[in-house]
Amino acid sequence: MNKTFLRTKLTPVIAIILCCILYVSGYFQMIIAASILIVASAIEYKKDAFRSLGFQRKRINVKNLLIIAPLVGIFTFLFYSYILVPGVTSLTGQPLDYSVFEPFEGNLPAILNLFVYILASAAFGEEIVFRGYLMRQFTKFFGSSKISIVINILLFGFIFGLSHAYQGISGQIITGILGMFLALVFHIKKDDLWFNIAVHGFIDTIALVYLYYGWI
């Protein structure tokens, strides 16, 4: 067993298993998972660790991050709020469970603290874990054929939904669909993680505004 095999094949498997252990044991936090996978990327790719996750310096530009990404985020949130949520909840008969967020409604200091946490754990953390690491590792192991891409998008969208179990069955279905959409965006933008982080961040920012005013 040579060093290359250990670094490129065994390291990601160990890192993913460790994240799974944390999840089933109840100690899972997205920021911790992202940190573990960044370390795993550093072991595997060394100085190109962040590039391997999709952090491409050449993709950082005003048009992408401050014009296109906000527009995608706005339209995605509107579709989520006014089409996806009513449609899914009517099918399941179960409302989204947002009870964990009730203390933040109308509480400006709390919502600002939540914004910082969400930006770190969701916009950055979830995108690093699900798109930057898991999707790119899947491509590394199984290739980039059309069927592999479809499975990649569906699989990690499904897992993304499962990770939002606190929102109930409707929330899992809805976030699963959103996860598939974000995975599709990542593929279309040729693994540009900065763009995904920006889109995710704008979606969550609008959601927090809605939460603060009690519109959710």
C-alpha positions as CSV (number, residue, x, y, z in Angstrom):
1,M,0.0,0.0,0.0
2,N,1.9,3.1,-1.2
3,K,1.7,6.6,0.1
4,T,-0.3,7.9,-2.9
5,F,-3.1,5.4,-2.2
6,L,-3.2,6.3,1.4
7,R,-3.3,10.0,0.6
8,T,-5.8,10.0,-2.3
9,K,-8.1,7.1,-1.4
10,L,-7.9,6.3,2.3
11,T,-7.8,9.9,3.6
12,P,-11.2,10.9,2.2
13,V,-12.8,7.7,3.3
14,I,-11.5,8.2,6.9
15,A,-12.6,11.8,6.9
16,I,-16.1,11.0,5.7
17,I,-16.4,8.1,8.2
18,L,-15.3,10.4,11.0
19,C,-18.0,12.9,10.0
20,C,-20.6,10.1,10.0
21,I,-19.5,9.0,13.5
22,L,-19.9,12.6,14.8
23,Y,-23.4,12.7,13.2
24,V,-24.8,9.5,14.6
25,S,-23.2,10.2,18.0
26,G,-25.0,13.6,18.2
27,Y,-21.8,15.7,18.2
28,F,-22.0,16.8,14.6
29,Q,-21.7,20.5,13.7
30,M,-21.3,21.7,10.1
31,I,-18.4,23.9,11.0
32,I,-16.5,21.0,12.6
33,A,-17.3,18.8,9.6
34,A,-16.0,21.5,7.2
35,S,-12.9,21.8,9.2
36,I,-12.3,18.0,9.1
37,L,-12.7,18.0,5.4
38,I,-10.4,21.0,4.9
39,V,-7.7,19.1,6.8
40,A,-8.4,16.0,4.7
41,S,-8.0,18.1,1.6
42,A,-4.8,19.6,2.9
43,I,-3.4,16.0,3.5
44,E,-4.4,14.9,0.0
45,Y,-3.7,18.0,-2.1
46,K,-1.3,19.9,0.2
47,K,-0.9,23.5,-1.0
48,D,-3.8,23.1,-3.5
49,A,-6.2,22.1,-0.7
50,F,-8.6,25.1,-1.2
51,R,-8.4,24.9,-4.9
52,S,-9.4,21.3,-4.7
53,L,-12.6,22.4,-3.0
54,G,-13.5,24.8,-5.7
55,F,-12.1,28.0,-4.3
56,Q,-10.9,29.4,-7.6
57,R,-9.2,32.8,-7.4
58,K,-9.9,33.6,-11.1
59,R,-13.7,33.2,-10.4
60,I,-13.7,36.0,-7.9
61,N,-15.3,39.0,-9.7
62,V,-17.9,41.6,-9.1
63,K,-20.3,40.4,-11.8
64,N,-20.4,36.8,-10.5
65,L,-20.6,37.5,-6.8
66,L,-22.5,40.8,-6.5
67,I,-24.8,40.7,-9.5
68,I,-25.5,37.1,-10.8
69,A,-25.3,35.4,-7.4
70,P,-27.8,37.8,-5.6
71,L,-30.2,37.4,-8.5
72,V,-30.0,33.6,-8.4
73,G,-30.4,33.8,-4.6
74,I,-33.5,36.1,-4.8
75,F,-35.3,34.0,-7.4
76,T,-34.4,30.8,-5.6
77,F,-35.8,32.1,-2.3
78,L,-39.0,33.4,-4.0
79,F,-39.5,30.0,-5.6
80,Y,-38.8,28.3,-2.3
81,S,-41.2,30.5,-0.3
82,Y,-44.1,30.8,-2.7
83,I,-44.1,27.6,-4.7
84,L,-41.9,24.9,-3.1
85,V,-43.1,25.3,0.5
86,P,-46.8,25.5,-0.3
87,G,-46.6,22.7,-2.8
88,V,-44.6,20.3,-0.6
89,T,-46.6,21.0,2.6
90,S,-49.9,20.5,0.8
91,L,-48.6,17.1,-0.4
92,T,-47.3,15.9,3.0
93,G,-49.9,17.6,5.2
94,Q,-47.1,18.6,7.5
95,P,-46.0,22.3,8.0
96,L,-42.3,23.2,8.1
97,D,-41.0,23.0,11.7
98,Y,-39.3,26.3,12.3
99,S,-39.8,26.2,16.1
100,V,-36.0,26.3,16.7
101,F,-36.0,29.8,15.2
102,E,-39.0,31.3,17.1
103,P,-36.8,33.1,19.7
104,F,-35.1,35.1,16.9
105,E,-38.3,36.7,15.6
106,G,-38.2,40.5,16.3
107,N,-35.0,40.1,18.2
108,L,-32.4,42.2,16.3
109,P,-29.2,41.3,18.4
110,A,-30.1,37.6,18.3
111,I,-30.8,37.7,14.5
112,L,-27.5,39.4,13.9
113,N,-25.7,36.7,15.9
114,L,-27.6,34.1,14.0
115,F,-26.6,35.7,10.7
116,V,-22.9,35.4,11.5
117,Y,-23.4,31.8,12.6
118,I,-25.5,30.9,9.5
119,L,-22.9,32.5,7.2
120,A,-20.2,30.4,8.7
121,S,-22.1,27.1,9.1
122,A,-24.4,27.2,6.1
123,A,-23.1,29.4,3.4
124,F,-19.5,28.3,3.9
125,G,-19.8,25.1,6.0
126,E,-22.5,23.4,4.0
127,E,-21.1,24.4,0.6
128,I,-17.6,23.1,1.6
129,V,-19.0,19.8,2.9
130,F,-21.6,19.0,0.3
131,R,-20.4,20.7,-2.9
132,G,-16.7,21.4,-2.4
133,Y,-15.7,18.1,-0.8
134,L,-18.3,15.4,-1.3
135,M,-19.3,16.2,-4.9
136,R,-15.8,16.6,-6.0
137,Q,-14.7,13.4,-4.3
138,F,-17.5,11.5,-5.9
139,T,-16.3,12.8,-9.3
140,K,-12.8,11.7,-8.4
141,F,-13.9,8.1,-7.5
142,F,-16.7,7.6,-10.1
143,G,-15.9,9.9,-13.0
144,S,-17.9,12.6,-14.7
145,S,-20.1,10.7,-17.1
146,K,-23.7,11.9,-17.4
147,I,-25.0,9.1,-15.2
148,S,-22.3,9.9,-12.6
149,I,-23.3,13.6,-12.6
150,V,-27.0,12.8,-12.2
151,I,-26.3,10.4,-9.3
152,N,-23.9,12.9,-7.7
153,I,-26.5,15.7,-7.8
154,L,-29.4,13.5,-6.6
155,L,-27.4,11.7,-3.9
156,F,-25.9,14.7,-2.1
157,G,-29.2,16.6,-2.5
158,F,-30.9,13.8,-0.7
159,I,-28.3,13.7,2.0
160,F,-28.5,17.5,2.3
161,G,-32.2,17.2,3.0
162,L,-31.6,14.5,5.6
163,S,-29.2,16.8,7.4
164,H,-32.1,19.2,8.0
165,A,-34.2,16.7,10.0
166,Y,-35.1,19.4,12.6
167,Q,-37.4,21.0,10.0
168,G,-39.6,17.9,9.8
169,I,-40.4,15.7,6.8
170,S,-41.6,18.7,4.7
171,G,-38.4,20.6,5.6
172,Q,-36.2,17.6,4.6
173,I,-38.0,17.3,1.2
174,I,-37.7,21.0,0.5
175,T,-34.1,21.3,1.5
176,G,-33.3,18.2,-0.4
177,I,-34.7,19.8,-3.5
178,L,-32.7,23.0,-2.8
179,G,-29.6,20.8,-2.2
180,M,-30.1,19.3,-5.7
181,F,-30.5,22.8,-7.1
182,L,-27.3,24.0,-5.5
183,A,-25.5,20.9,-6.7
184,L,-26.7,21.6,-10.2
185,V,-25.5,25.2,-9.9
186,F,-22.1,23.9,-8.7
187,H,-21.9,21.7,-11.8
188,I,-23.0,24.3,-14.3
189,K,-20.6,26.9,-12.8
190,K,-17.8,24.3,-13.2
191,D,-17.2,23.7,-9.5
192,D,-16.9,27.4,-8.6
193,L,-17.5,27.2,-4.8
194,W,-17.3,31.0,-4.4
195,F,-20.4,31.4,-6.5
196,N,-22.3,28.7,-4.6
197,I,-21.3,30.3,-1.2
198,A,-22.6,33.6,-2.5
199,V,-25.9,32.2,-3.7
200,H,-26.4,30.2,-0.5
201,G,-25.5,33.3,1.6
202,F,-28.0,35.5,-0.2
203,I,-30.8,32.9,0.2
204,D,-30.1,32.6,3.9
205,T,-29.9,36.4,4.4
206,I,-33.3,36.9,2.8
207,A,-34.6,34.1,4.9
208,L,-33.4,35.8,8.1
209,V,-35.1,39.0,7.1
210,Y,-38.3,37.1,6.7
211,L,-37.7,35.4,10.0
212,Y,-37.1,38.7,11.8
213,Y,-40.3,40.2,10.6
214,G,-42.3,37.0,11.2
215,W,-43.1,36.4,7.6
216,I,-42.0,32.8,7.8
